[in-house]
C-alpha cells in the first residue's frame, strides 16, 4: 500500500514539474516519443519533420523499441507519447487507435504472382514466405490467414526488421506480408510488386498511448493534433 502511494506521489510530482515548465516555455520544451519499428521508421517522420518546421523551438526525441518496452516506459512516465502496433489493456495507460493501413503481399519483380492484381489463398500455397518475428502484428495476421485458408507455405527466413525482409524479397528468397507504406519506396522504384489479398481483414493497426495522468502541455497537444490530422488524411488517401 505504501509503495502504491509513493508511486502516485512520484507521478504527481512529475505532473507538477511539467505544468510549471509548460507555463514557462509556451510552444517550447522537449517531447519524448517511443515507437515500435514500423510506425517509427515509416510514419512518424512524416509527422515530426513538418512539426519541427512549424514549431522549431520544440525539441522532439524519438526512439525505436519493441512494443512491450514502449508500453513499459510509457507507464513509468519515461516518455511523453508511445506508438504501438497492437492494442493493449493497461490500468495506467490511455490507448487510442490512430491509423489503419493495408497489408499487402510483396514479391520480386519477375515472380510468378507479380502480374496478379489480387491474390486468393490458393495462389499462396507452396510459396516460400519470409516471416516477421513471432508475436508481431503481420505475423499474427498471415498465420491466421494461412490457418483459416488451410494452406501450407514454406518459411525460409524469420526476420524482425522490415528492411531485412524487403531485401530478402528483392533477392528472390520469397514473398512477404507487409504494410503498404513500408514498401512504398521499393514499389515506386519498381524493385518489387505489391499485391492485395482477397481478404477484408488484411489491415495493420497502430495505436497512440500515454499515461492516463500525463500532464498535457501545450507543445504535446500541438503534436498530438498533428498526429491526428496526418493519420486522418492518410486514411482518406487509402480509400
C-alpha positions in Angstrom: 0.0 0.0 0.0 2.8 2.4 0.9 4.6 1.6 -2.4 1.4 2.4 -4.4 1.1 5.8 -2.5 4.7 6.6 -3.1 4.3 5.8 -6.8 1.3 8.1 -7.0 3.3 10.9 -5.3 6.1 10.4 -7.9 3.6 10.7 -10.7 2.0 13.9 -9.2 5.4 15.4 -8.8 6.2 14.8 -12.5 2.8 16.4 -13.4 3.6 19.5 -11.2 7.0 19.9 -12.8 5.6 19.6 -16.3 2.8 22.1 -15.7 5.3 24.7 -14.3 7.7 24.0 -17.2 4.8 24.4 -19.7 3.8 27.7 -18.2 7.4 29.0 -18.5 8.0 27.6 -22.0 4.9 28.1 -24.1 5.4 26.5 -27.5 8.8 25.4 -26.4 10.1 22.4 -24.5 11.1 18.8 -25.2 8.8 15.9 -26.3 10.0 12.4 -25.8 8.5 9.7 -28.1 8.9 5.9 -28.2 7.6 3.9 -31.1 7.5 0.4 -32.4 9.6 -0.2 -35.6 7.1 0.2 -38.4 5.4 3.3 -37.2 8.6 4.9 -36.0 10.5 4.3 -39.2 7.8 4.9 -41.9 5.0 7.0 -40.5 6.3 9.2 -37.7 9.0 11.1 -39.8 6.1 12.4 -41.9 4.6 13.9 -38.8 7.5 15.1 -36.7 9.5 16.7 -39.5 6.7 19.1 -40.5 6.0 19.6 -36.8 9.6 20.7 -36.3 9.4 23.1 -39.2 6.2 24.6 -37.7 7.5 24.7 -34.1 11.3 24.9 -34.3 11.6 25.8 -30.6 10.0 22.4 -29.5 12.6 19.7 -29.4 11.4 16.2 -30.3 13.3 13.0 -29.5 12.1 9.7 -31.0 13.5 6.2 -30.3 12.5 2.8 -31.7 11.7 0.0 -29.2 9.7 -3.2 -29.2 6.0 -2.6 -28.3 6.4 -4.2 -24.9 9.1 -1.8 -23.9 7.2 1.2 -25.3 4.3 0.2 -23.0 6.6 -0.3 -20.0 8.4 3.1 -20.4 5.1 5.0 -21.1 3.5 3.5 -18.0 6.6 4.6 -16.0 6.4 8.1 -17.3 9.8 7.7 -19.1 8.4 9.2 -22.2 5.5 11.6 -23.2 3.9 9.5 -26.0 4.2 6.0 -27.3 3.1 4.4 -30.6 2.5 0.6 -30.7 1.5 -1.9 -33.3 -1.3 -3.8 -31.4 -3.9 -2.9 -28.8 -3.1 -3.5 -25.1 -5.0 -3.0 -21.9 -3.1 -1.3 -19.1 -4.5 0.3 -16.0 -2.1 3.3 -16.2 -2.4 4.0 -20.0 -4.8 5.6 -22.4 -4.8 3.7 -25.7 -6.2 5.2 -28.9 -6.2 3.8 -32.4 -4.7 6.3 -34.7 -4.3 4.5 -38.0 -5.2 1.5 -40.1 -3.0 0.6 -43.1 -3.4 -2.0 -45.7 -1.3 -5.2 -45.6 0.0 -6.4 -49.0 2.0 -9.3 -50.3 5.3 -8.1 -51.8 7.1 -10.2 -54.4 10.3 -9.8 -56.5 9.8 -8.1 -60.0 9.7 -11.3 -62.0 7.9 -13.6 -59.6 5.0 -15.7 -61.0 2.5 -13.9 -58.8 3.7 -10.4 -59.8 1.2 -10.0 -62.6 -1.9 -10.7 -60.5 -4.0 -7.8 -59.1 -5.4 -9.7 -56.2 -4.4 -13.0 -54.5 -6.5 -15.8 -53.2 -5.3 -18.3 -50.6 -4.8 -20.9 -53.3 -2.3 -18.6 -55.0 -0.1 -18.5 -52.0 0.0 -22.3 -51.3 3.5 -23.8 -51.5 5.4 -20.4 -51.9 8.4 -19.5 -49.7 7.2 -16.9 -47.1 9.6 -14.6 -45.3 8.0 -14.1 -41.9 8.2 -11.3 -39.3 9.2 -12.4 -35.8 6.7 -14.4 -33.7 4.2 -12.1 -31.9 4.4 -9.3 -34.4 1.1 -7.9 -36.0 1.9 -9.0 -39.6 3.0 -12.5 -38.4 -0.3 -12.9 -36.5 -2.3 -11.8 -39.5 -0.7 -14.1 -42.0 -0.6 -17.1 -39.6 -4.4 -16.7 -39.0 -5.0 -16.3 -42.8 -3.0 -19.4 -43.5 -4.7 -21.4 -40.8 -8.2 -20.4 -41.9 -7.4 -20.9 -45.5 -5.9 -24.4 -44.8 -2.9 -23.9 -47.0 0.7 -24.8 -46.5 3.7 -22.4 -47.1 7.5 -22.7 -46.7 9.3 -20.4 -44.2 12.9 -20.0 -45.2 13.5 -16.9 -43.0 12.1 -15.2 -39.9 13.3 -11.6 -39.6 12.5 -8.8 -37.1 13.5 -5.9 -39.5 11.3 -4.6 -42.2 14.3 -3.5 -44.2 15.8 -7.0 -44.0 12.5 -8.5 -45.1 12.3 -6.2 -48.1 15.9 -7.0 -49.0 15.3 -10.8 -48.9 12.2 -10.4 -51.1 14.2 -8.3 -53.6 16.9 -11.1 -53.7 14.2 -13.6 -54.6 14.2 -15.7 -51.4 10.5 -15.5 -51.0 7.4 -13.3 -50.7 6.2 -11.4 -47.5 3.2 -9.7 -45.9 4.0 -6.1 -45.1 2.3 -2.7 -44.6 1.8 -0.9 -47.9 3.6 2.2 -46.8 6.6 0.3 -45.6 7.2 -0.9 -49.1 6.2 2.3 -51.0 9.7 3.3 -51.9 10.6 -0.1 -53.5 7.3 -0.3 -55.2 7.6 3.1 -56.8 11.1 2.3 -57.9 9.7 -0.9 -59.4 12.1 -3.1 -57.5 9.2 -5.2 -56.2 5.4 -5.6 -56.7 2.7 -5.2 -54.1 -0.5 -7.3 -54.4 -3.6 -7.2 -52.3 -5.0 -10.3 -50.7 -8.7 -11.1 -51.3 -9.4 -10.7 -47.6 -11.0 -7.7 -45.9 -9.2 -8.2 -42.6 -5.7 -7.7 -44.0 -5.1 -4.4 -42.3 -2.5 -3.2 -39.9 -3.5 -1.0 -36.9 -1.3 1.4 -34.9 -2.1 2.9 -31.5 -1.1 6.0 -29.6 -0.5 5.5 -25.8 0.1 7.9 -23.0 -0.1 7.8 -19.2 -3.7 8.4 -18.0 -2.4 11.1 -15.6 0.0 12.6 -18.1 0.1 16.4 -18.0 -0.8 17.6 -21.5 1.4 20.6 -22.1 0.6 23.0 -25.0 3.5 21.6 -27.1 2.3 18.0 -26.5 -1.2 18.9 -27.5 0.1 20.6 -30.7 2.0 17.4 -31.6 -1.0 15.1 -30.9 -3.2 17.3 -33.1 -0.7 17.0 -35.9 -0.7 13.2 -35.4 -4.5 13.0 -35.7 -4.6 15.4 -38.8 -1.9 13.4 -40.6 -3.3 10.0 -39.9 -6.8 11.2 -40.9 -5.5 12.5 -44.2 -3.5 9.3 -44.8 -6.6 7.2 -44.2 -8.6 9.2 -46.7 -6.0 8.7 -49.3 -6.2 4.9 -48.8 -9.9 4.7 -49.7 
